[in-house]
Amino acid sequence: MSSLRLHSLAACALTLGLGFVSPSVAIPQDGREPIPERPGIPQPPRPPQPVPVGSLPVTLQLNQFICHNADEDSFYSNGDEPYLFVAAIYADGTTIQLSNLANARVRIQSPSKTHGNLGRKNVKAGNRFAIPPSTGRFSTNILPIGGLPENIAKEKSMVGLIVIAMEEDATPTKAANAGRQALIKVLQKELDQAIRTISSPDVNLLKTRIASAMRQAIKQESLRSISGIFSVVDPDDYIGADFAMWSYQQIQNAGSAGLPINMHFKKSGVHYQVTGLVRTP
């Protein structure tokens, strides 16, 4: 990813919770505590809440996974078992105000499941299939950054998407999960710091820190079990990473037609592709 993109992303920033809430919990849109659903008992209606001025609903949707060349596609193998680390990043007025940069932070959405999150095994060259919404769909509302003229605020408020493609081998699922958590932790820390200091992070250093944190977390978790120890010999393969970013203004102008997402992941003869759309209803 270019230093210009990272600078824009960092200078504009984002925030958002990680993981998912149990289906038995209703999530109010007004910021109040969730109310447990009680089957058969009607819930009292909530009073309508005012919509913040400039609020823009945004959906990022990864639609299709394409395998151009597989890692395990020889006569003696059964194909690949790809999975994705995905993080949607929001740098907007929801959590960024120029008058309070000391507390500015990014919002990050990332599905907790790793192994099997594409729902397919034995993937070979030429295969293409739909990406499950639980892995590739993210929705929220964004706001122009507070304290700037409207046209500038809309240009500087950003939505980003980071995707890392992996191929499953012998790494335990708990270790893969630890790698994803390390990725999110480094992103949160580095981007928050860049936003608060209005500085551009060192792109190569950020990549190095992310890769190092992921490898260390995966290795440490793998060594916690006997089976995991043997996985160190045949760990999951890192295929590649890609990044895309759009401004509030670009998304608003595109409307429901949306803007294309087209990401490629390559490593020593392996080539995966992910396509999708970012849009506002």
Secondary structure as UniProt FT lines:
FT   HELIX           3..12
FT   TURN            23..24
FT   STRAND          25..26
FT   TURN            29..30
FT   STRAND          35..36
FT   TURN            39..40
FT   TURN            53..54
FT   STRAND          56..69
FT   TURN            75..76
FT   STRAND          82..91
FT   TURN            93..95
FT   HELIX           98..103
FT   STRAND          107..109
FT   TURN            115..118
FT   TURN            125..126
FT   STRAND          128..130
FT   HELIX           133..136
FT   STRAND          137..142
FT   HELIX           150..156
FT   STRAND          158..167
FT   HELIX           173..197
FT   HELIX           203..222
FT   TURN            223..224
FT   HELIX           226..231
FT   TURN            232..233
FT   STRAND          237..247
FT   HELIX           248..254
FT   HELIX           255..257
FT   STRAND          259..267
FT   TURN            268..269
FT   STRAND          270..279
//
